[in-house]
């Protein structure tokens, strides 16, 4: 996969790619939005820790198809307030080394429960087995 970064447009505001080219012969996994809740129903009080749980959940989903977070090519993240953006971005940047995925971050009015500060969905791609 290859990052797309046209010289004719402004560089990204943070650590993400404007686009990712996925070559022929790759399969995709698309996740539903993941909330910052553990299997024992624990919801951390801080956005960054909720983001860490979201990425752990995404990693578990990807593992079901033999992928890891390194296969993620696109993230959509939704936070409930500007003050949650930095925690989300710190978590994202820790989890994605190398070429960062394409990414969108949107501020929304809320989720199903007021304890949730963010929701993250992902698209991942991997080479189709021979």
C-alpha positions as CSV (number, residue, x, y, z in Angstrom):
1,X,0.0,0.0,0.0
2,X,1.2,3.5,-0.8
3,X,0.5,6.9,0.8
4,X,-0.8,9.5,-1.5
5,X,0.5,13.0,-0.8
6,X,0.1,15.4,-3.7
7,X,2.5,18.4,-3.5
8,X,-0.3,20.6,-4.8
9,X,-2.3,20.4,-1.6
10,X,-1.6,21.4,2.0
11,X,0.1,18.6,4.1
12,X,-2.0,16.8,6.7
13,X,-2.8,18.7,9.9
14,X,-1.5,15.8,12.0
15,X,-0.1,12.3,11.5
16,X,-2.3,10.8,8.9
17,X,-2.2,10.3,5.1
18,X,-4.3,12.2,2.6
19,X,-4.9,8.9,0.8
20,X,-3.8,5.3,0.6
21,X,-3.6,3.4,-2.7
22,X,-4.5,-0.3,-2.3
23,X,-3.1,-2.5,-5.1
24,X,-5.1,-5.1,-6.9
25,X,-5.2,-8.5,-5.2
26,X,-6.0,-7.2,-1.7
27,X,-9.0,-8.1,0.5
28,X,-10.7,-5.6,2.8
29,X,-12.1,-5.7,6.3
30,X,-14.5,-3.0,7.4
31,X,-15.3,-2.6,11.1
32,X,-18.3,-1.1,12.8
33,X,-17.6,1.8,15.1
34,X,-16.0,0.7,18.3
35,X,-16.6,2.4,21.6
36,X,-14.2,2.6,24.6
37,X,-15.7,-0.2,26.6
38,X,-14.0,-3.5,27.7
39,X,-15.6,-6.9,27.7
40,X,-16.3,-6.5,31.5
41,X,-18.3,-3.3,30.8
42,X,-15.5,-1.0,32.1
43,X,-15.5,2.5,30.5
44,X,-12.4,4.5,31.3
45,X,-13.0,8.1,32.4
46,X,-10.4,9.5,30.0
47,X,-10.7,9.8,26.2
48,X,-7.2,8.5,25.5
49,X,-7.8,5.3,27.4
50,X,-11.2,4.9,25.7
51,X,-9.3,5.3,22.3
52,X,-6.8,2.6,23.4
53,X,-9.8,0.2,24.1
54,X,-11.3,1.1,20.7
55,X,-8.0,0.2,19.0
56,X,-7.7,-3.0,21.0
57,X,-11.2,-3.9,19.9
58,X,-10.4,-3.1,16.2
59,X,-7.2,-5.2,16.5
60,X,-9.2,-8.2,17.8
61,X,-11.7,-7.8,14.9
62,X,-8.8,-7.7,12.4
63,X,-7.1,-10.7,14.0
64,X,-10.2,-12.7,13.1
65,X,-9.2,-12.3,9.5
66,X,-5.4,-12.6,10.0
67,X,-4.8,-8.9,10.0
68,X,-3.3,-6.4,12.5
69,X,-3.5,-2.6,13.0
70,X,-0.6,-2.4,10.5
71,X,-3.2,-3.3,7.8
72,X,-5.4,-0.3,8.6
73,X,-5.7,2.0,5.6
74,X,-8.6,4.3,6.8
75,X,-9.9,5.5,10.2
76,X,-13.0,7.5,10.9
77,X,-13.2,8.8,14.5
78,X,-15.9,10.7,16.2
79,X,-15.4,12.6,19.4
80,X,-17.9,14.5,21.5
81,X,-15.9,17.6,22.1
82,X,-12.7,19.4,21.0
83,X,-11.0,18.7,24.3
84,X,-11.1,14.9,23.4
85,X,-9.2,15.4,20.1
86,X,-5.7,15.4,21.6
87,X,-6.3,12.2,23.6
88,X,-7.6,10.4,20.6
89,X,-4.6,11.6,18.4
90,X,-2.0,10.5,21.1
91,X,-3.6,7.0,21.1
92,X,-3.8,6.9,17.3
93,X,-0.2,8.0,16.9
94,X,1.0,5.3,19.4
95,X,-0.9,2.5,17.6
96,X,0.1,3.4,14.0
97,X,3.8,3.5,13.2
98,X,5.1,3.6,9.7
99,X,2.7,5.0,7.0
100,X,-0.2,6.5,8.8
101,X,-3.7,5.6,7.5
102,X,-6.1,8.0,5.9
103,X,-8.1,9.5,8.6
104,X,-11.2,11.7,9.4
105,X,-12.0,13.2,12.8
106,X,-15.5,14.6,13.4
107,X,-17.0,16.3,16.5
108,X,-20.5,14.9,17.2
109,X,-23.1,15.7,19.8
110,X,-23.0,12.4,21.6
111,X,-23.4,8.6,21.7
112,X,-25.8,6.1,23.2
113,X,-24.4,6.7,26.7
114,X,-22.9,9.9,28.0
115,X,-19.8,8.1,29.3
116,X,-18.6,7.5,25.8
117,X,-16.2,10.2,24.4
118,X,-15.4,8.7,21.0
119,X,-16.1,6.0,18.5
120,X,-13.7,4.7,15.9
121,X,-14.2,2.7,12.8
122,X,-11.5,1.2,10.5
123,X,-10.9,-0.2,7.0
124,X,-8.0,-2.6,6.6
125,X,-6.5,-4.3,3.6
126,X,-4.2,-7.3,3.2
127,X,-2.8,-9.3,0.3
128,X,-5.2,-11.9,-0.9
129,X,-3.8,-15.4,-0.1
130,X,-2.4,-17.2,-3.2
